[in-house]
Amino acid sequence: MDIRCRKTSCAYNDRYTCKAKAIDIARSCLCRKYEKGEEPIDKTKNMFERTPSYAPQRSSKTIKIECSAHCLFNKNGVCQANGITLNDLKNKPYCITFLRK
């Protein structure tokens, strides 16, 4: 499972890959495990000059993904998507893999 996170100020974000032991997506699609870490360096200044560094993807067997959202991928409180992406929307970490049932 590919778990990507664009919330670069999260303590669990390692080069756009979530390193938390578990992810918990709320009914509102917000990530409940978000913990504010160091403020990232502004990468937009040279974003077209070089490719960003990504951490290796994680296996779904090493991370528990709980979900309370009314989503197509939510099966009894567990995310069944092939991968999830958390994005920084309105300065909050939202699951953008969400598809309404």
QUIDAKA-V972459 format. One record per backbone hydrogen bond with DSSP energy under -1.0 kcal/mol. CO is the residue of the C=O (numbers start at 1). NH is the residue of the N-H. Records with the same first field share a line. If there is no record, write none. Layout:
BEGIN
CO->NH ; NH
END
This chain:
BEGIN
2->84
3->18
4->86
6->8
7->10
9->37
10->13
12->19
14->17
15->55
16->5
17->14
21->64
23->66
24->32
25->68
26->29
29->95
30->26
35->11
46->49
59->62
64->23
65->79
66->25
69->71
70->101
71->74
73->80
75->78
77->67
78->75
82->2
84->4
85->96
86->6
87->89 ; 94
89->92
92->89
93->31
94->87
99->72
END
